[in-house]
């Protein structure tokens, strides 16, 4: 079950700190079962794709097939797909767990599948709330320790009260560690009743290092318009607040916006609402919907600023860090992890959520004095490089996995 590697080999990969490497000539590298409820690539799945890179030879159990399957297979993981389409796909997190009663038998069968896979591994690593709910039962049945990587803010804005109670009780009972990407997510977990001793804060890490290129050249290549241009980069969902940015644009003449992202989890009605809102505000020629893209860093380099207008607290803010790494000014709502990432406003501009007037004022200030914002963007890039690298995240996650496996 356990592959033995020389300690110096692990140290070179950044998986053991100096103290660990000095204590042992050999280190046991546990086999990990990474569990995800979706095959769609979104924020949590991008983190998982990067987190598994040091764990070639481990396994991934996916409730459904998708782009994540290929990404994890390319990383050297053995892929195990659920035998039947997961009944969890239609269960929303903002409704009572009682809505799962009609499919309880299917969920039980899925938990048994996870348990069978877990028996050939040393640690179970659940990468989402839905994956955790079933993995908590499966890990206990298989006698394996469980890590929950919580990519959400456990509050009333995102989860039904009964769901929060169930998740917290299962975490306190079953989880060896709960990993969160920010202090904001940690506070929400504890305020919901979770044990602080379970928490480990590991900021999401990114590898973004695009070749320097002028915005004018990139706009020509990408077919983007000249003149003042900002961008919002996230999935289309009500809590992401793209509508707030459109309302702000309605009060600013001459400013265009690119909206990059798609409705990934049943938010098609909101996507249609955004297009209708732009039309009703007379902005159809100024709000450009580009859909889901795989060239986000290049698009960010082509705009004058990145706007992150979420209306509810975010557990992290991947697009904030991406923008910081490419050296583009950031304007974000002052809620959740955005405040941490932007160092209380020192590395970007913070505005209150749901306030299109304050967002419009921040945009006006940006174009009135772009040099001041560019200087702050340079500081933001240094902050992102020092705090939010993929290698640092992989090392911290590996330390936690090794610690948990040592207690198995």
C-alpha positions as CSV (number, residue, x, y, z in Angstrom):
1,X,0.0,0.0,0.0
2,X,2.9,2.4,0.8
3,X,5.6,3.3,-1.7
4,X,9.0,4.0,-0.1
5,X,11.1,6.8,-1.5
6,X,14.5,8.2,-0.4
7,X,14.0,11.2,1.8
8,X,16.4,13.3,-0.3
9,X,14.1,12.7,-3.4
10,X,11.1,13.9,-1.5
11,X,13.0,16.9,-0.2
12,X,13.9,17.9,-3.8
13,X,10.3,17.9,-4.7
14,X,9.5,20.2,-1.8
15,X,7.4,17.6,0.1
16,X,9.5,17.4,3.3
17,X,10.9,20.3,5.3
18,X,14.5,20.2,6.5
19,X,13.6,18.8,9.9
20,X,11.7,15.9,8.4
21,X,14.4,15.1,5.9
22,X,17.0,15.1,8.7
23,X,15.0,12.8,11.0
24,X,14.8,9.9,8.6
25,X,16.8,8.4,5.9
26,X,13.7,7.1,4.2
27,X,10.2,8.5,4.2
28,X,6.9,6.6,3.6
29,X,5.0,8.2,0.8
30,X,1.3,7.5,1.4
31,X,-1.2,6.7,-1.3
32,X,-3.9,9.2,-1.4
33,X,-7.5,8.9,-2.7
34,X,-8.5,12.3,-4.0
35,X,-12.4,12.6,-4.2
36,X,-14.3,15.2,-6.3
37,X,-18.0,15.4,-6.9
38,X,-17.6,17.0,-10.4
39,X,-15.6,16.7,-13.5
40,X,-16.1,20.3,-14.5
41,X,-13.1,22.6,-14.1
42,X,-13.9,25.5,-11.8
43,X,-11.9,27.1,-9.0
44,X,-11.7,24.2,-6.6
45,X,-10.9,21.8,-9.4
46,X,-8.1,24.0,-10.7
47,X,-6.6,23.9,-7.2
48,X,-6.9,20.1,-7.1
49,X,-5.3,19.8,-10.5
50,X,-2.2,21.7,-9.2
51,X,-2.3,20.1,-5.7
52,X,-2.0,16.5,-7.0
53,X,1.2,17.1,-9.1
54,X,3.5,15.6,-6.4
55,X,1.3,12.5,-5.9
56,X,1.7,10.5,-9.1
57,X,0.7,6.9,-8.4
58,X,-2.2,7.9,-6.1
59,X,-5.8,7.7,-7.1
60,X,-8.8,10.0,-7.8
61,X,-12.4,9.0,-7.4
62,X,-14.7,11.2,-9.5
63,X,-18.5,11.2,-9.3
64,X,-18.6,12.2,-13.0
65,X,-16.4,12.4,-16.0
66,X,-15.2,15.7,-17.4
67,X,-12.2,17.9,-18.1
68,X,-10.9,17.2,-14.6
69,X,-10.5,13.5,-15.4
70,X,-7.9,14.2,-18.1
71,X,-6.1,16.7,-16.0
72,X,-5.7,14.3,-13.1
73,X,-4.8,11.4,-15.4
74,X,-2.1,13.6,-17.0
75,X,-0.7,14.2,-13.4
76,X,-0.2,10.5,-13.1
77,X,-3.3,9.6,-11.0
78,X,-5.3,6.4,-11.4
79,X,-8.8,7.5,-12.2
80,X,-11.8,5.7,-10.7
81,X,-15.2,6.9,-12.0
82,X,-18.5,6.3,-10.2
83,X,-20.4,3.4,-11.8
84,X,-23.5,5.5,-12.2
85,X,-24.2,9.2,-12.7
86,X,-24.1,10.9,-9.3
87,X,-27.4,11.8,-7.8
88,X,-25.7,14.7,-6.0
89,X,-25.5,16.6,-9.3
90,X,-29.1,17.9,-8.8
91,X,-28.8,18.7,-5.1
92,X,-28.2,22.3,-4.3
93,X,-26.3,23.4,-1.2
94,X,-28.8,26.2,-0.3
95,X,-31.6,23.7,0.4
96,X,-32.3,21.2,3.2
97,X,-30.5,17.9,3.3
98,X,-33.9,16.3,3.3
99,X,-34.1,17.0,-0.4
100,X,-31.6,14.0,-0.7
101,X,-34.1,11.5,0.7
102,X,-35.5,10.4,-2.7
103,X,-31.9,9.4,-3.8
104,X,-30.6,8.1,-0.5
105,X,-30.1,4.6,-1.8
106,X,-28.0,5.9,-4.7
107,X,-25.9,8.0,-2.4
108,X,-25.4,5.0,-0.1
109,X,-24.2,3.0,-3.1
110,X,-21.8,5.8,-4.0
111,X,-20.4,5.9,-0.5
112,X,-19.7,2.2,-0.6
113,X,-17.8,2.6,-3.9
114,X,-15.7,5.3,-2.3
115,X,-15.1,3.0,0.7
116,X,-13.9,0.2,-1.5
117,X,-11.5,2.5,-3.3
118,X,-10.3,3.9,0.0
119,X,-9.2,0.5,1.3
120,X,-6.3,0.5,-1.1
121,X,-5.1,3.9,0.0
122,X,-3.7,5.5,3.2
123,X,-5.6,8.8,3.2
124,X,-8.9,10.1,1.8
125,X,-8.8,13.7,0.5
126,X,-12.2,15.2,-0.2
127,X,-12.0,18.3,-2.4
128,X,-15.5,19.6,-2.1
129,X,-18.5,19.8,0.2
130,X,-20.4,17.1,-1.6
131,X,-17.4,14.9,-1.9
132,X,-16.8,15.3,1.9
133,X,-20.4,14.3,2.9
134,X,-20.0,10.9,1.3
135,X,-16.3,10.5,1.9
136,X,-16.8,11.0,5.7
137,X,-19.0,7.9,5.8
138,X,-16.7,6.0,3.4
139,X,-13.5,6.8,5.2
140,X,-14.9,5.7,8.6
141,X,-16.2,2.4,7.0
142,X,-12.7,1.8,5.4
143,X,-10.8,2.8,8.5
144,X,-8.9,5.6,6.8
145,X,-8.2,9.1,7.9
146,X,-10.0,11.9,6.1
147,X,-8.9,15.4,5.0
148,X,-11.5,17.9,3.9
149,X,-10.3,20.6,1.6
150,X,-13.1,23.2,2.2
151,X,-13.3,25.7,-0.7
152,X,-16.4,27.5,0.6
153,X,-17.5,30.0,3.2
154,X,-19.8,28.1,5.5
155,X,-22.4,30.8,6.1
156,X,-26.1,31.5,5.4
157,X,-25.3,33.3,2.1
158,X,-24.1,30.0,0.6
159,X,-25.5,27.1,2.6
160,X,-28.8,26.1,4.1
161,X,-28.7,26.0,7.9
162,X,-29.4,22.3,8.1
163,X,-26.6,21.6,5.6
164,X,-24.2,23.7,7.7
165,X,-25.1,21.8,10.8
166,X,-24.7,18.4,9.1
167,X,-21.3,19.4,7.6
168,X,-19.9,20.7,10.8
169,X,-21.0,17.7,12.8
170,X,-19.5,15.3,10.3
171,X,-16.3,17.4,10.2
172,X,-15.9,17.4,14.0
173,X,-16.6,13.7,14.1
174,X,-14.8,12.4,11.0
175,X,-12.2,14.8,9.7
176,X,-8.5,14.6,10.7
177,X,-7.9,18.0,9.2
178,X,-9.9,20.7,7.4
179,X,-7.9,22.7,4.9
180,X,-9.2,26.2,4.0
181,X,-7.6,28.8,1.7
182,X,-8.1,31.8,3.9
183,X,-8.6,33.1,7.4
184,X,-12.1,34.2,6.3
185,X,-13.0,30.6,5.5
186,X,-11.5,29.5,8.8
187,X,-13.5,32.0,10.8
188,X,-16.7,30.9,9.1
189,X,-16.0,27.3,9.8
190,X,-15.4,28.0,13.5
191,X,-18.4,30.4,13.8
192,X,-20.6,27.6,12.4
193,X,-19.4,25.3,15.2
194,X,-16.3,23.6,13.8
195,X,-13.3,22.9,16.0
196,X,-10.5,25.3,15.4
197,X,-7.9,22.6,16.1
198,X,-9.0,20.9,12.8
199,X,-8.2,23.9,10.7
200,X,-5.1,24.4,8.6
201,X,-5.0,27.5,6.4
202,X,-3.2,26.9,3.0
203,X,-3.7,29.7,0.5
204,X,-4.4,28.6,-3.0
205,X,-1.3,28.7,-5.2
206,X,-0.9,29.5,-8.9
207,X,1.7,29.1,-11.6
208,X,1.1,32.2,-13.8
209,X,4.1,33.7,-15.6
210,X,2.9,35.0,-19.0
211,X,5.4,36.5,-21.4
212,X,5.4,40.3,-21.1
213,X,3.4,41.9,-23.9
214,X,1.8,45.4,-24.4
215,X,-1.9,45.7,-24.0
216,X,-2.2,47.2,-27.5
217,X,-0.5,44.2,-29.1
218,X,-2.6,41.8,-27.2
219,X,-5.9,43.6,-28.0
220,X,-5.0,43.5,-31.7
221,X,-4.3,39.7,-31.4
222,X,-7.4,39.0,-29.3
223,X,-9.8,41.2,-31.3
224,X,-10.5,43.5,-28.3
225,X,-11.4,47.2,-28.7
226,X,-9.2,50.2,-28.1
227,X,-9.9,52.7,-25.3
228,X,-10.7,52.2,-21.6
229,X,-11.4,48.5,-20.9
230,X,-11.8,46.5,-17.8
231,X,-12.5,42.8,-17.3
232,X,-14.4,40.5,-14.9
233,X,-13.2,36.9,-14.8
234,X,-15.3,34.3,-13.1
235,X,-18.1,31.8,-13.6
236,X,-21.5,33.5,-14.2
237,X,-23.4,33.2,-11.0
238,X,-25.5,35.6,-9.0
239,X,-23.1,35.8,-6.0
240,X,-20.2,36.7,-8.4
241,X,-21.8,40.1,-9.0
242,X,-21.3,40.7,-12.7
243,X,-24.6,42.6,-12.7
244,X,-23.1,45.2,-10.2
245,X,-20.4,45.9,-12.7
246,X,-22.9,46.4,-15.5
247,X,-24.8,48.8,-13.4
248,X,-21.6,50.8,-12.7
249,X,-20.8,50.9,-16.4
250,X,-24.2,52.5,-17.1
251,X,-23.0,55.6,-15.2
252,X,-19.6,55.8,-16.9
253,X,-19.3,57.0,-20.5
254,X,-16.8,55.4,-22.9
255,X,-15.8,52.5,-20.7
256,X,-16.0,48.9,-22.0
257,X,-15.9,45.6,-20.2
258,X,-15.1,42.0,-21.1
259,X,-17.1,39.4,-19.2
260,X,-15.1,36.1,-19.2
261,X,-16.8,33.0,-17.8
262,X,-19.8,30.7,-18.2
263,X,-22.7,29.4,-16.1
264,X,-21.1,26.2,-15.0
265,X,-23.5,24.8,-12.4
266,X,-27.1,25.6,-13.6
267,X,-26.8,29.4,-13.6
268,X,-28.1,29.8,-17.2
269,X,-30.9,32.1,-16.1
270,X,-28.5,34.5,-14.5
271,X,-26.3,34.5,-17.7
272,X,-29.4,35.4,-19.7
273,X,-30.2,38.1,-17.1
274,X,-26.8,39.7,-17.6
275,X,-27.2,40.0,-21.3
276,X,-30.7,41.4,-20.9
277,X,-29.5,43.9,-18.3
278,X,-26.7,45.1,-20.6
279,X,-29.3,45.6,-23.4
280,X,-31.8,47.4,-21.1
281,X,-29.0,49.8,-20.0
282,X,-28.0,50.4,-23.6
283,X,-24.6,48.7,-23.1
284,X,-24.8,45.8,-25.6
285,X,-21.9,47.3,-27.6
286,X,-19.8,48.0,-24.4
287,X,-20.2,44.7,-22.5
288,X,-18.5,41.9,-24.4
289,X,-19.4,38.4,-23.3
290,X,-16.4,36.2,-24.2
291,X,-17.6,32.9,-22.6
292,X,-15.3,30.4,-20.9
293,X,-11.6,30.9,-22.0
294,X,-8.3,29.1,-21.4
295,X,-6.2,32.3,-22.0
296,X,-7.2,34.3,-19.0
297,X,-3.8,35.6,-18.1
298,X,-3.3,37.0,-21.6
299,X,-6.8,38.6,-21.5
300,X,-6.0,40.1,-18.2
301,X,-2.8,41.7,-19.6
302,X,-5.0,43.3,-22.3
303,X,-7.3,45.2,-19.9
304,X,-6.7,48.3,-17.9
305,X,-8.0,46.7,-14.7
306,X,-9.6,43.5,-13.3
307,X,-12.8,43.9,-11.4
308,X,-13.9,41.3,-8.8
309,X,-17.4,42.4,-7.8
310,X,-18.7,39.4,-5.7
311,X,-21.7,40.3,-3.6
312,X,-21.1,37.6,-0.9
313,X,-17.9,36.7,0.9
314,X,-15.4,34.6,-1.1
315,X,-13.3,31.9,0.5
316,X,-10.4,32.9,-1.8
317,X,-10.2,34.8,-5.1
318,X,-8.2,33.1,-7.8
319,X,-8.8,35.8,-10.3
320,X,-7.4,38.4,-7.9
321,X,-4.1,36.5,-7.6
322,X,-4.0,35.9,-11.4
323,X,-4.4,39.7,-12.0
324,X,-1.8,40.5,-9.4
325,X,0.7,38.1,-11.0
326,X,0.3,39.7,-14.4
327,X,0.7,43.2,-12.9
328,X,-2.8,44.5,-13.6
329,X,-4.6,46.8,-11.1
330,X,-7.4,45.1,-9.2
331,X,-10.7,46.5,-7.8
332,X,-12.6,44.1,-5.6
333,X,-15.4,44.0,-3.0
334,X,-14.3,44.2,0.6
335,X,-15.7,40.9,1.7
336,X,-14.2,37.5,2.6
337,X,-10.7,36.7,1.5
338,X,-10.4,39.6,-0.9
339,X,-9.3,41.8,2.0
340,X,-6.6,39.3,3.0
341,X,-5.3,38.9,-0.5
342,X,-5.2,42.6,-1.2
343,X,-3.6,43.4,2.2
344,X,-6.4,45.5,3.4
345,X,-6.3,47.6,0.2
346,X,-2.6,48.2,0.0
347,X,-2.4,45.8,-3.0
348,X,-5.6,46.9,-4.7
349,X,-8.8,48.9,-4.3
350,X,-11.6,47.6,-2.1
351,X,-15.2,48.7,-2.4
352,X,-18.3,47.7,-0.4
353,X,-20.3,44.8,-2.0
354,X,-23.5,45.5,-4.0
355,X,-22.6,49.2,-4.3
356,X,-22.4,50.0,-8.0
357,X,-22.0,53.7,-7.2
358,X,-18.8,53.0,-5.2
359,X,-17.5,50.7,-7.9
360,X,-18.1,53.4,-10.5
361,X,-16.2,55.9,-8.3
362,X,-13.3,53.5,-8.0
363,X,-13.2,53.0,-11.8
364,X,-13.3,56.8,-12.4
365,X,-10.4,57.2,-10.0
366,X,-8.4,54.5,-11.8
367,X,-8.7,56.2,-15.2
368,X,-8.1,59.7,-13.7
369,X,-4.7,58.6,-12.2
370,X,-3.5,55.4,-13.8
371,X,0.1,55.8,-12.7
372,X,-0.9,55.6,-9.0
373,X,-2.8,52.3,-9.7
374,X,0.1,50.9,-11.7
375,X,2.5,51.5,-8.8
376,X,0.2,49.7,-6.5
377,X,-0.1,46.8,-9.1
378,X,3.7,46.4,-9.0
379,X,3.5,45.9,-5.2
380,X,0.6,43.5,-5.6
381,X,2.7,41.4,-8.0
382,X,5.5,41.0,-5.4
383,X,3.0,40.1,-2.8
384,X,1.4,37.4,-5.0
385,X,4.8,36.0,-6.0
386,X,5.8,35.6,-2.3
387,X,2.5,34.3,-0.9
388,X,0.5,32.5,-3.6
389,X,2.8,30.2,-5.5
390,X,1.8,26.7,-6.5
391,X,5.0,25.1,-5.1
392,X,4.3,26.6,-1.7
393,X,0.8,25.3,-1.7
394,X,1.9,21.8,-2.8
395,X,4.5,21.7,0.0
396,X,2.1,22.8,2.7
397,X,-0.6,20.3,1.5
398,X,2.0,17.5,1.4
399,X,3.0,18.2,4.9
400,X,-0.6,17.9,6.1
401,X,-1.1,14.6,4.2
402,X,2.1,13.2,5.6
403,X,1.1,14.2,9.1
404,X,-2.3,12.7,8.8
405,X,-1.0,9.5,7.3
406,X,1.5,9.2,10.2
407,X,-1.4,9.0,12.6
408,X,-3.4,6.4,10.5
